[in-house]
Amino acid sequence: MFLRLFSSSIGPRGRPTSSKAVTVFRRTYAVQTPGRPTLEVFNRKVKHIQKDRAARNVEESRNVDYLKDEIARRLCERLLDIKRTFPNVLDLGANSCQIARALTAPNPDPAVETSPPLSTRIEKITCVDTSHALLYRDEDLPFNKELSIQRDVIPDLESLPYDANTFDAVFSSLSLHWINDLPSVLAQVNNILKPDCPFIAAMFGGDTLFELRSSLQLADIERRGGVTPHISPLADVRDVGGLLTRAGFKMLTVDVEDIVVEYPHTFALMQDLQAMGEGNAILQRGSLSRDVLLANEAIYRELHKEEGALIPDGGSIPATFRIIFMIGWKEGEGQSQPLPRGTGEVNLKDILGGGSFEPS
C-alpha cells in the first residue's frame, strides 16, 4: 500500500512556484485469512485421477483388493461387541464398497454358527466417495441385492453434505489417511452422527511400508545425493486418540494391527499399490528414475529379504501395513460414563497375579 501526497515550492513573496506529487510507501505485513488455516499435504485432484484410473481396469483392481477386503472384514468384526441395530449408516470413503460386501458375508462370530450376517442389523448404508468409477465398479455383484445400498459421489471427502444428527453409525475403511484436514473431518463426522452413536474406522498409520520408505531414502541418497518424498506421511497411533477427543468423541477405543504381505520384488509391491489407487499423491512428490528403482530393489532385498519362504527363487520381501482401528461415540443422554478417579474397588495386582516383594 502507499499514500500519494502533494508538496509545493515557496517563492520569494510566499507564493507557491511549483508543485509535485510525492509518493510515500508504507510497509504492510501478511495477514491470516479468516477461518482456521488448513495444511495442504495431498493433491486431491491427483488422488481422484489415481482412483479412477485404477477402477477402470476392473480385473486388475479386483485382484489387488486383498488388503482392502481383509481390513473391511476386521472392521466389521468390531460390530460383534455392539449389541444394537443401525437403521441408517454412512460409509465414508467407501472405495468399491468393501464394507458393504463384508457385512453381507457369513457372520464372523465363531461362537454362533447359525447367526445371520451383520447386514441384517443394518437397514440402509450410504456409500460415499469422490471416484464414480471406483464407487460403482462392483454394483453388479450379488452382495448389492442383500443390503440396501445408496451410492453418493461427492466432490470432496473433507466437506460432508449431510445434516446434523442424520446417521446411526459412520464407518470408514482406508480413506482417512488421504485427508488433509483430519480434525475438521472428524468434527463433521461427530456432527452428522445421532447422539450416542458410534464412529468406527480403520486407516493406514505409523510404520506402514517402513521397509519401502527407508530403502527409497537410501536409494535416493546413493543415486541423487538427496531425499525426495515418495511415501505420504501417516498419523501415529498416539495422535489418533487426541484427534478423536478434540472432535468431541467419548468412550474411545484405539488399537493397532500389523499385516505383513510377501512380494517377489519391490516392483510387484509398487505395481499393486498403483492398482489399488494408493499411489503417491503428495503435493511436492518426487519422480522415480530407473536408477533409483534398481538401487531401491537391491537395498530393500539386502535389508529385508526373507529366506526360503513362498517365492520359488528361495526368498521374498515383506511389506508391513500398520492398521489403526478406532471407535468413538458421540456424546448422548444415558451414555455410560467412566467411573471417577479413585473409585476402583479391585486391586490390579490380584488380577495380574502379582504381590508385594518380600526380601529373603
C-alpha positions as CSV (number, residue, x, y, z in Angstrom):
1,M,0.0,0.0,0.0
2,F,1.1,3.6,-0.5
3,L,0.0,7.2,0.1
4,R,0.3,9.9,-2.5
5,L,1.0,13.4,-1.1
6,F,1.5,16.7,-2.8
7,S,4.2,19.2,-1.9
8,S,4.9,22.7,-3.3
9,S,7.9,25.1,-3.5
10,I,7.5,28.6,-2.0
11,G,8.7,31.7,-4.0
12,P,10.2,35.0,-2.8
13,R,6.9,36.6,-1.7
14,G,5.5,33.4,-0.2
15,R,3.8,32.4,-3.3
16,P,3.9,28.7,-4.5
17,T,6.0,28.5,-7.6
18,S,5.5,24.8,-8.4
19,S,4.1,21.6,-7.0
20,K,4.9,18.0,-7.4
21,A,3.5,14.7,-6.2
22,V,5.5,12.7,-3.6
23,T,4.8,9.0,-3.1
24,V,5.3,7.7,0.4
25,F,5.4,3.9,0.7
26,R,4.1,2.2,3.8
27,R,5.2,-1.4,4.6
28,T,2.4,-3.9,5.1
29,Y,2.7,-7.4,6.5
30,A,1.0,-10.7,5.6
31,V,-2.3,-11.2,7.4
32,Q,-4.0,-14.6,8.2
33,T,-7.2,-15.0,6.2
34,P,-10.4,-15.6,8.1
35,G,-11.1,-19.1,9.4
36,R,-8.9,-21.9,10.5
37,P,-5.7,-22.5,8.4
38,T,-5.5,-25.8,6.5
39,L,-2.3,-27.5,5.8
40,E,-2.4,-29.0,2.2
41,V,-0.3,-32.1,2.1
42,F,-2.1,-34.2,-0.5
43,N,-3.2,-33.3,-4.1
44,R,-6.9,-34.2,-4.1
45,K,-7.1,-34.0,-7.9
46,V,-4.2,-36.4,-8.3
47,K,-5.8,-38.8,-5.9
48,H,-9.1,-38.7,-7.7
49,I,-7.3,-39.5,-11.0
50,Q,-5.4,-42.4,-9.4
51,K,-8.6,-43.9,-8.1
52,D,-10.4,-43.5,-11.4
53,R,-7.5,-45.0,-13.4
54,A,-7.3,-48.0,-11.0
55,A,-11.0,-48.7,-11.1
56,R,-11.2,-48.7,-14.9
57,N,-9.0,-51.8,-15.1
58,V,-11.7,-53.8,-13.3
59,E,-10.0,-57.2,-13.3
60,E,-6.6,-55.9,-12.0
61,S,-8.3,-53.7,-9.5
62,R,-10.3,-56.6,-8.0
63,N,-7.2,-58.8,-7.9
64,V,-5.4,-56.3,-5.6
65,D,-8.4,-55.8,-3.2
66,Y,-7.0,-58.4,-0.9
67,L,-5.8,-55.7,1.6
68,K,-9.0,-53.6,1.5
69,D,-11.2,-56.7,1.8
70,E,-9.3,-58.0,4.8
71,I,-9.3,-54.7,6.7
72,A,-13.0,-54.2,5.9
73,R,-13.7,-57.6,7.4
74,R,-11.7,-56.9,10.5
75,L,-13.5,-53.5,10.9
76,C,-16.9,-55.2,10.7
77,E,-15.9,-57.7,13.4
78,R,-15.9,-54.7,15.8
79,L,-19.7,-54.7,15.5
80,L,-19.9,-58.1,17.3
81,D,-19.3,-56.2,20.5
82,I,-22.1,-53.6,19.9
83,K,-25.5,-55.2,20.5
84,R,-27.8,-52.8,18.6
85,T,-29.2,-52.2,15.1
86,F,-28.3,-49.4,12.8
87,P,-31.2,-48.1,10.6
88,N,-29.1,-45.6,8.7
89,V,-25.3,-45.9,8.2
90,L,-22.7,-43.9,6.3
91,D,-19.6,-45.4,4.7
92,L,-17.2,-42.5,4.4
93,G,-14.6,-43.1,1.6
94,A,-16.2,-46.3,0.6
95,N,-13.8,-47.2,-2.3
96,S,-15.6,-50.0,-4.0
97,C,-18.0,-50.7,-1.1
98,Q,-15.8,-53.2,0.7
99,I,-17.6,-52.7,4.0
100,A,-21.0,-53.4,2.4
101,R,-19.6,-56.6,1.0
102,A,-18.1,-57.6,4.3
103,L,-21.4,-57.0,6.1
104,T,-23.2,-59.5,3.8
105,A,-20.5,-62.2,4.4
106,P,-21.3,-65.1,6.8
107,N,-21.3,-63.9,10.4
108,P,-17.6,-63.9,11.7
109,D,-18.6,-64.8,15.3
110,P,-17.2,-68.3,15.9
111,A,-19.4,-68.9,18.9
112,V,-22.6,-68.7,17.0
113,E,-22.5,-70.8,13.8
114,T,-26.1,-70.1,12.8
115,S,-26.1,-66.4,13.4
116,P,-27.3,-64.3,10.5
117,P,-24.8,-61.9,8.7
118,L,-24.2,-58.5,10.2
119,S,-26.1,-56.9,7.3
120,T,-29.4,-57.9,8.9
121,R,-28.7,-55.3,11.6
122,I,-28.4,-52.5,9.1
123,E,-31.4,-51.2,7.1
124,K,-29.6,-48.8,4.8
125,I,-25.9,-47.9,4.1
126,T,-24.9,-44.8,2.1
127,C,-21.5,-45.3,0.5
128,V,-19.8,-42.1,-0.5
129,D,-16.5,-41.5,-2.4
130,T,-15.1,-39.0,-4.9
131,S,-14.5,-41.5,-7.7
132,H,-17.6,-42.6,-9.6
133,A,-15.7,-45.3,-11.4
134,L,-14.4,-46.9,-8.1
135,L,-17.7,-46.5,-6.2
136,Y,-19.8,-48.1,-9.0
137,R,-17.2,-50.7,-10.0
138,D,-19.0,-53.7,-8.3
139,E,-22.6,-52.6,-8.5
140,D,-23.5,-55.7,-10.5
141,L,-22.1,-58.2,-7.9
142,P,-24.5,-60.3,-5.7
143,F,-23.9,-58.5,-2.4
144,N,-25.8,-55.5,-3.7
145,K,-29.1,-57.4,-3.5
146,E,-28.5,-58.4,0.1
147,L,-28.3,-54.9,1.5
148,S,-29.9,-51.6,0.7
149,I,-27.0,-49.6,-0.7
150,Q,-27.1,-46.0,-1.8
151,R,-24.0,-44.7,-3.7
152,D,-23.2,-40.9,-3.5
153,V,-20.4,-39.3,-5.4
154,I,-19.2,-36.1,-3.7
155,P,-16.5,-33.7,-4.8
156,D,-14.6,-33.7,-1.6
157,L,-14.4,-36.0,1.4
158,E,-13.4,-33.1,3.6
159,S,-16.8,-31.3,3.2
160,L,-19.6,-33.7,4.1
161,P,-23.0,-32.6,2.6
162,Y,-25.2,-34.1,5.4
163,D,-27.3,-32.6,8.1
164,A,-26.6,-32.9,11.8
165,N,-27.9,-36.0,13.7
166,T,-28.5,-38.0,10.5
167,F,-26.7,-41.3,10.8
168,D,-26.9,-44.1,13.4
169,A,-23.3,-45.1,12.7
170,V,-20.4,-43.9,10.5
171,F,-17.9,-46.4,9.1
172,S,-14.7,-45.6,7.2
173,S,-12.1,-48.1,5.9
174,L,-8.7,-47.0,4.3
175,S,-9.7,-43.4,3.3
176,L,-8.8,-41.2,6.2
177,H,-5.1,-41.3,5.5
178,W,-5.6,-39.2,2.4
179,I,-7.4,-36.4,4.3
180,N,-5.7,-33.1,4.6
181,D,-7.7,-31.6,7.5
182,L,-8.4,-34.7,9.6
183,P,-9.5,-32.7,12.8
184,S,-12.2,-30.9,10.7
185,V,-13.5,-34.2,9.1
186,L,-13.7,-35.9,12.5
187,A,-15.7,-33.0,13.8
188,Q,-18.0,-33.2,10.9
189,V,-18.5,-36.9,11.5
190,N,-19.4,-36.2,15.1
191,N,-21.9,-33.6,13.9
192,I,-23.7,-35.9,11.5
193,L,-24.0,-38.7,14.0
194,K,-27.0,-39.1,16.2
195,P,-26.4,-38.9,19.9
196,D,-24.9,-42.0,21.5
197,C,-23.9,-43.5,18.1
198,P,-20.5,-44.9,17.0
199,F,-17.8,-43.9,14.6
200,I,-15.8,-47.0,13.5
201,A,-12.8,-46.5,11.2
202,A,-9.6,-48.0,10.0
203,M,-6.7,-46.2,8.4
204,F,-3.1,-46.8,7.5
205,G,-0.7,-45.2,10.0
206,G,2.5,-45.3,11.8
207,D,5.1,-47.6,10.3
208,T,3.2,-48.6,7.2
209,L,5.6,-49.6,4.5
210,F,8.6,-48.6,6.6
211,E,10.7,-51.0,4.6
212,L,9.9,-49.3,1.3
213,R,10.2,-45.8,2.8
214,S,13.7,-46.5,4.2
215,S,15.1,-48.2,1.1
216,L,13.8,-45.5,-1.2
217,Q,15.5,-42.9,1.0
218,L,18.8,-44.8,0.9
219,A,18.5,-45.2,-2.9
220,D,17.8,-41.5,-3.3
221,I,20.9,-40.6,-1.3
222,E,23.0,-43.1,-3.2
223,R,21.9,-42.1,-6.7
224,R,20.9,-38.4,-6.3
225,G,22.7,-37.2,-3.2
226,G,19.4,-36.2,-1.5
227,V,16.0,-37.3,-0.4
228,T,12.6,-36.6,-2.0
229,P,9.2,-37.8,-0.6
230,H,7.8,-40.9,-2.3
231,I,5.5,-42.2,0.5
232,S,3.0,-40.0,2.2
233,P,3.2,-39.0,5.9
234,L,0.9,-41.0,8.2
235,A,-0.8,-40.4,11.5
236,D,0.7,-42.1,14.6
237,V,-1.5,-44.1,16.9
238,R,-0.6,-41.8,19.8
239,D,-2.2,-38.9,17.9
240,V,-5.5,-40.6,16.9
241,G,-6.9,-40.6,20.4
242,G,-6.2,-36.9,20.8
243,L,-7.8,-36.1,17.5
244,L,-10.9,-38.1,18.4
245,T,-11.2,-36.4,21.8
246,R,-10.7,-33.0,20.2
247,A,-13.6,-33.8,17.8
248,G,-15.9,-34.5,20.7
249,F,-16.0,-38.3,20.8
250,K,-16.3,-40.2,24.0
251,M,-15.5,-43.8,25.2
252,L,-12.6,-44.2,22.8
253,T,-11.0,-47.4,21.7
254,V,-7.9,-47.3,19.6
255,D,-5.8,-50.4,18.6
256,V,-3.2,-51.4,16.1
257,E,-2.8,-54.4,13.9
258,D,0.1,-55.2,11.5
259,I,-0.5,-57.1,8.3
260,V,2.7,-58.3,6.6
261,V,2.3,-59.2,2.9
262,E,5.1,-61.0,0.9
263,Y,6.0,-59.9,-2.6
264,P,8.6,-61.4,-5.0
265,H,10.2,-58.0,-5.5
266,T,9.7,-54.3,-5.0
267,F,8.3,-53.8,-8.5
268,A,5.4,-56.1,-7.7
269,L,4.7,-54.2,-4.5
270,M,4.6,-50.8,-6.2
271,Q,2.5,-52.2,-9.1
272,D,-0.1,-53.4,-6.6
273,L,-0.1,-50.1,-4.8
274,Q,-0.8,-48.4,-8.0
275,A,-3.5,-50.8,-9.0
276,M,-5.1,-50.2,-5.5
277,G,-5.2,-46.5,-6.2
278,E,-2.8,-46.0,-3.3
279,G,0.0,-44.2,-5.3
280,N,1.8,-41.2,-4.0
281,A,-0.3,-38.1,-4.0
282,I,1.8,-35.6,-2.0
283,L,1.9,-32.1,-3.4
284,Q,5.7,-32.0,-3.5
285,R,6.2,-35.6,-4.6
286,G,9.4,-36.6,-6.4
287,S,9.8,-38.7,-9.5
288,L,11.3,-42.1,-9.5
289,S,14.1,-42.7,-12.1
290,R,15.2,-46.1,-13.3
291,D,18.5,-45.8,-11.4
292,V,16.7,-45.1,-8.1
293,L,14.2,-48.0,-8.7
294,L,17.1,-50.5,-9.3
295,A,19.0,-49.3,-6.3
296,N,15.9,-49.5,-4.2
297,E,15.3,-53.1,-5.2
298,A,18.9,-54.1,-4.2
299,I,18.8,-52.2,-0.9
300,Y,15.3,-53.5,0.0
301,R,16.3,-57.1,-0.7
302,E,19.5,-56.7,1.3
303,L,17.9,-55.2,4.3
304,H,14.5,-57.1,4.5
305,K,14.7,-60.3,2.4
306,E,13.1,-63.3,4.0
307,E,14.8,-66.6,3.2
308,G,13.1,-69.8,1.9
309,A,9.5,-68.6,2.1
310,L,6.8,-68.7,-0.5
311,I,8.7,-67.5,-3.5
312,P,10.2,-70.2,-5.8
313,D,13.6,-68.5,-6.0
314,G,14.1,-69.1,-2.3
315,G,13.3,-65.6,-1.0
316,S,10.7,-62.9,-0.8
317,I,10.4,-59.4,0.6
318,P,7.9,-58.4,3.3
319,A,5.8,-55.3,3.2
320,T,4.3,-54.2,6.5
321,F,0.9,-52.4,6.6
322,R,0.1,-51.0,10.1
323,I,-3.7,-50.5,10.5
324,I,-5.1,-48.2,13.2
325,F,-8.6,-49.2,14.2
326,M,-10.6,-46.6,16.2
327,I,-14.1,-46.4,17.8
328,G,-15.5,-43.2,19.2
329,W,-19.0,-42.5,20.4
330,K,-20.9,-39.2,20.1
331,E,-22.0,-37.9,23.4
332,G,-25.6,-38.6,24.3
333,E,-28.0,-38.8,27.2
334,G,-27.9,-42.0,29.2
335,Q,-24.5,-42.9,27.8
336,S,-22.2,-44.9,30.0
337,Q,-19.6,-42.8,31.8
338,P,-16.2,-43.8,33.2
339,L,-16.0,-44.0,37.0
340,P,-14.4,-41.1,38.8
341,R,-10.7,-41.5,39.5
342,G,-10.0,-43.3,42.8
343,T,-13.3,-45.2,43.0
344,G,-11.8,-48.6,41.9
345,E,-12.6,-51.5,44.2
346,V,-10.4,-54.2,42.6
347,N,-6.7,-54.3,43.1
348,L,-4.8,-54.8,39.8
349,K,-2.2,-57.0,41.5
350,D,-5.0,-59.5,42.3
351,I,-6.0,-59.7,38.6
352,L,-2.4,-60.0,37.3
353,G,-1.3,-62.4,40.0
354,G,1.3,-60.1,41.4
355,G,2.1,-59.4,45.0
356,S,4.4,-57.5,47.3
357,F,8.0,-58.2,47.2
358,E,9.5,-59.6,50.4
359,P,13.2,-59.8,50.6
360,S,14.6,-63.1,52.0
